[in-house]
Amino acid sequence: MQNSRFTYLAVLTVLFASGSAVGQSKFEVTGGFGARIRLEGKVKEALAFFEAQAREAEKKEQWADASRAYYGAMIVARSSGQLQKAIDYGAKAVETAEKTRDPALRILAANQMARIYADVRNFDRAREFLEKAFLILKELPPNSPFRHRRQSVLYSQLGADLMRRQEYEKAIDAFSQAHYLARVYLSSLGPRPQRTVLETARFDLLDRLRELGDAYRQAGKLDEALLQYHSAFESIKELGLRYPSEGNLYEGTGEIYFQQQKFSLALAGC
């Protein structure tokens, strides 16, 4: 499963709080809520709540509320390892989102389905939903922060898929786009963004640098890979961040030095 510290940006709070069924509940769809519900031991309660909300919304043909509720159930099921349930809920989230014609809801549902199918190693199906999400993306305003962020995430997922297929040069291109868009999104936040939004954007940018470094390393472009890793280290130091995947940066750097037979640096890098 891909890193999920803040997978569900604070923008989801806005999108989902706009629906009366989900936004007024104690199970609001906010950043990292799936993991929080799992840790609190409220998975069954949350799933029952979202199912009830979704069915009630469907009866009233309130498709946006239904999609939000099924999306919430999908996240909870995925976070708790119930992947078949997550797929079932996700299919309903996609179906009801399509009835709204709201590109934001549709892209989130398709994006999450791509993640779940990757979790169960059905990579062809994951790629289908990823391509679907890219198509929906074109319906969003071209210069909106939401589009920049979602596009960055999608390119990151595409890069991961290309890495699995050992298409490293294409993966480099995808991760480069993801990195560029992550920078654009971060710069669009303005002088005083919410702390969680800013932290999410910064971690996203570090993830993109790490992924790009990994792609360069797999492609045998070791100097370019080191440049990405070092840029990430510099950002961590400059911003005073505690980056959860910092160990992966050290591991990648160490492997490069080992390949270059710089063994003393390899030991330091690891």
N, C-alpha and C positions, 0 to 999 in steps of 0.2 A: 504494500500500500504506500502511496506517495506521502511525503511529509504533510501532516495535517494540523500543524500548530494553530494556524488561523485560516484554514482553508476557506471558510465561509465569511468573507469580508463583511465589515460593518454595513456595507451597502445592502446586504441581505436584510438587515434589521429594518431598513426603510421599505424595501420591496415587500417583505412579509408582514410587517406591522400595518401595512395599508389594508390588509384583509381582516375583516372583522372576526373570522373564525379562529385564526391563529394568533393574530397580534395581541389579543386581549387575554391570552392564556399564560400560565406559569411556564409553559414549554415554548417560549419564543425562539424562533429560528435565528440565532445570533452566532457570532464567531465561536467555533469550538463547542457548540452546545451538545453535539452528539456524544463526544467524549465525556463531557461533564455529567450528562444524564447516566452514562454507563458507570462512572465512578460513584455517583450517588445511589446507584442501585434502583433506578427508576425506569429501566428499559421497558418492562411490561406495561407500566402505567402510562408511559409516554406513547407507546405504540397504540394502546387502546384509545387514548385521547385523540391522537391524530386520525386513526381509522374512523372514529365516531364523527369527528369534524368533517372529514372528507366525504363520508356517506351523506351526512346532512346537507352539505353544500351541493353535492351531486343531485339530490332530490329537488333542490331549489334552482338547479341549473346555474349555480354560482361557480363557474368553472375556474376562475382565478383562485377563489378560496379553496376549492377542491384540490387544485394543483399544488398550492402552498402546503396544504395538509399532507398530501401524499409525499411531497418532497421532504417534509419534516420526518415522516415515517421512514422514508428511504435512508435519510442520514442516520437516524437512530439505529436502524437495522444494520446498516453497513458498519457503523462504529462498534456495534456489539458482536460483529462477526457473523451475523445471520444474512449471508450474502444472497441466498435464493429469495428470501423475503425482500431484501433490498431491491433485487431485480424486479420482483412482482410490483412492489410499491412504485418503483421507478417507471415501469411501463404505464401505470395509471397516471403518474405525474406528467409524463410526456403526452399521453392521450388527452388529458384535461387541459394541459397548457396549450396544445394545438387549437383547442376550441376557443381560447381567449384571443388568439392571434397577437399576443403580447410577446415581442421578441425577447425581452429580458427573462420572463418566466420560461420560455421555450428553450433558450440557450442554457440556462442553469440546469434544467432537467436533462437535456441531452448531454451536457458536459459531465454531469454526475453519473449518468449511465455508462459513459465511456470509461470512467474510473472503475466502476463496479465490474464491468466485463473484463477490464485489465486485471482486477483482483482475482478473478476466477480463471485467468489465463485464456480467455476467449478473445484473442487479440484482433482477429478479423472483425468480430462484432463490435469491439471497442473502437476500431478504426472507423466503422460505419457511423457510429454516433458522433465521433470526433469530426468527421467530414460534415455531418448534418449540422453540428454546432457552428462550424465555419460558415456554412451557407446562411444560417440564421443571423450570424454576426453582421452580415451585409445590410440587414434591416435597421441596425442601430445607427444613430447619428455618428458621422465619421470622426468627429473630434471630441466625443464625450469621454470623460474619465472612466465610466463603466465599460465602454467598449475597449479602451486601451488596456484596462486591467484584464478583462475576460480574454481578449485576443492574446495577451502575453501568456496567460494560463494555458490557452489552447495550443499555442506554439510550443510551450514547454512539454505538454502531453504528446504532441506530434514528435518532438525531438526524442522523447523517451521511447516511443513506438519505433522510430527509425533506428535507434540504438539497438533495440531488441532484434531488429532485422539486419543488423550489422551494416547499415547504410550510413556510415559515419560522416561522410561529407555532407549529405543531405541533413543529417542531424545537426551538424555545425550551423548550417544555414537557419534551421528552425530555432535553435537555441539563441542564435544571434538576434533574430527577430524578437524572440521572447525577452531578451535582455534589453534591447532598444525600447520596446514598449513598456517594460517595467520602469525604465528611467523616465519615459514620457509621463507615465502615470504618477510617479513620485513627484515630479516637478509640477504636476497639475494640482497638487493638494493645497497649495497656498501657504501663507505664513503661519497659520495657527490651526492645523488639522487636529482632529481627535487623536488622543495618544494611541489608542489601539489601531486606528487606521494608519497612522504614521509608522508604527512599529511593524504592522503587517506589510506595508509597502517596502520598508527597508529589508525585512527578511525575504520578501519575494525577490528583491534585487540580488541579494546574496545567493539565494537559490539558483537564480539564473546564471550568475557568474560561476558557481560550482558546477552546474550542469554543462555549461559551455566548456569549462576546463576539462571535465570528464570526456566530452566528445572529442576535443582536440587530442587528448591523451590516447584515446582508443584509435584515433586516426594516425597516430604516430607523430603528431606535430607537438613535440614536447615543449619547445620554447613558448609557443602560443598558449599551451595549457598552463605553464607556470605563470604566465602573465595574468591569466584569469584568476588563478588561485591567489597570487600575490595581491591583486586588486581587491579581492574579497577580504584578505587579512588586513589590508590597510583600512578598508571601510569599517571593519569590526573595531579596530583600534581607535580610529578617528571618532566614531560615534559612541564608543563605550558600550557596545552591544554584547549580550550573552547569546551567541548564536548556537542553537542546539546542534547544528550539523557541522560545527567547527572541526570535529574529529575527522570527518570525511575529507575536509580540506587538507589536513595534515597527512592523512593516508594517501591521498592523490599525489601530494607533493613528494612524499617519501618514495612512492613507487617510481616517479619520474627520475629522481636522483639515483635510485637503484639501477634503473635502466641505463642511465648515463655513467654508471660506475663511480658515482660520487658518494662513496659509502658512508663517509662521516656525515655528510649532509643528509643522506637517507635516514640515518639513525636519528638525527635531530628532527627531520621532517615527520617521522613516525611518532 
